[in-house]
Amino acid sequence: MRTVIGVYCILFGLLGWVGQLISAVHFELAQKLGLQEGRDGVDPILATAERNAARWDVFVLWTLAVAGVLMIRNSPWWPAAALIAGAVHLDAAGREYAKLISLKQHGLRIGTPANQTIQRVFFSLMVVTGLGIILYALRSL
């Protein structure tokens, strides 16, 4: 079971981290790839906020992939790494969703309806992943 969860953490963690790396390094490419909403779909202030958030996320989102590697290797450090990664992902998803709700309430364009659905699904997966690995790590202590 730990190996399956570890593989999931590596794949999901790298998906988010690589997406944010592209967004941080070349935001226009991220828009072309659909990782970020195009210029017409969002208010310029949100695009700036997303670019800056991507830079921070590159700094912290790698933790999930590392936790996954440690799980697979059955390292004694995997529970601590999983707790950290779970907390990071839980916080990031909640913070991003709260930011989008706030901006939308103030009338800013936060993306097309399809993009908003993708955001909600990805943030929900981040919450479930974060909570799941926190609980799994706590059970293993």
C-alpha positions in Angstrom: 0.0 0.0 0.0 2.8 2.4 0.9 4.4 1.8 -2.5 1.2 2.6 -4.4 0.7 5.8 -2.3 4.4 6.7 -2.9 4.0 6.4 -6.7 0.8 8.5 -6.6 2.7 11.1 -4.5 5.6 11.2 -7.0 3.3 11.5 -10.0 0.8 14.0 -8.5 3.7 16.0 -6.9 5.7 16.2 -10.1 2.6 17.2 -12.1 2.0 20.2 -9.8 5.6 21.1 -9.4 6.5 20.9 -13.1 3.4 22.9 -14.0 4.3 25.6 -11.5 8.0 25.6 -12.7 6.8 26.3 -16.3 4.5 29.0 -15.0 7.3 30.6 -12.9 9.9 30.5 -15.7 7.8 31.1 -18.8 4.3 32.2 -17.9 3.3 32.8 -21.6 4.3 29.2 -22.4 2.2 28.0 -19.4 -0.7 30.0 -20.9 -0.2 28.3 -24.3 -0.1 24.9 -22.7 -3.3 25.6 -20.8 -1.6 25.5 -17.4 -2.6 29.1 -16.8 -5.6 30.9 -18.1 -5.0 33.0 -21.2 -4.8 36.8 -21.1 -8.4 37.3 -22.1 -9.8 35.0 -19.4 -8.4 36.7 -16.3 -7.8 40.1 -14.9 -4.2 41.3 -15.2 -3.9 41.4 -11.4 -4.7 37.7 -11.2 -2.1 36.9 -13.8 0.5 38.7 -11.8 -0.6 37.0 -8.6 -0.5 33.6 -10.4 3.0 34.2 -11.7 4.3 35.2 -8.3 2.5 32.3 -6.6 4.1 29.9 -9.1 7.5 31.1 -8.0 6.7 30.2 -4.4 5.1 26.9 -5.3 8.3 25.8 -7.1 10.0 26.4 -3.8 7.6 24.2 -1.7 5.6 21.7 -3.9 8.6 19.4 -4.5 7.9 18.0 -1.0 5.2 15.6 -2.2 7.4 13.9 -4.7 10.2 13.6 -2.2 7.8 12.1 0.4 6.7 9.6 -2.3 10.3 8.5 -3.0 11.0 8.1 0.7 7.8 6.0 1.0 8.9 3.7 -1.8 12.4 3.3 -0.2 10.8 2.7 3.2 13.0 5.4 4.7 12.5 6.1 8.3 12.0 9.7 7.3 9.0 9.1 5.1 6.4 9.9 7.8 7.9 13.2 8.6 8.3 14.1 4.9 4.7 13.0 4.3 3.4 15.2 7.2 5.3 18.2 5.8 4.2 17.6 2.2 0.6 17.0 3.2 0.5 20.3 5.2 2.1 22.2 2.3 -0.5 20.9 -0.2 -3.4 21.4 2.1 -2.3 25.0 2.8 -1.6 25.7 -0.9 -5.0 24.5 -2.1 -6.9 26.3 0.6 -5.0 29.5 0.1 -5.4 29.5 -3.7 -9.1 28.7 -3.5 -9.6 31.5 -0.9 -7.7 33.9 -3.1 -9.9 33.1 -6.2 -13.1 33.4 -4.2 -12.0 36.8 -2.9 -11.0 38.1 -6.2 -14.3 36.9 -7.8 -16.3 38.5 -5.1 -14.6 41.8 -6.0 -15.5 41.4 -9.6 -12.2 40.3 -11.1 -12.2 37.8 -13.9 -10.7 34.6 -12.6 -11.0 32.5 -15.7 -13.5 30.8 -18.0 -16.1 28.5 -16.4 -14.2 25.5 -17.7 -10.9 26.8 -16.2 -12.7 27.4 -12.9 -13.9 23.8 -12.9 -10.3 22.6 -13.5 -9.1 24.8 -10.7 -11.7 23.4 -8.3 -10.9 19.8 -9.3 -7.2 20.2 -8.9 -7.5 22.1 -5.6 -9.8 19.4 -4.3 -7.3 16.7 -5.3 -4.6 18.6 -3.5 -6.8 18.8 -0.3 -7.6 15.0 -0.5 -4.0 14.2 -1.2 -2.7 16.4 1.7 -5.2 15.1 4.2 -4.7 11.5 3.0 -1.0 11.4 3.4 -1.2 13.3 6.7 -3.5 10.6 8.1 -1.5 7.8 6.5 1.7 9.1 8.1 0.1 9.6 11.5 -1.2 6.0 11.4 2.3 4.8 10.6 4.0 6.6 13.5 
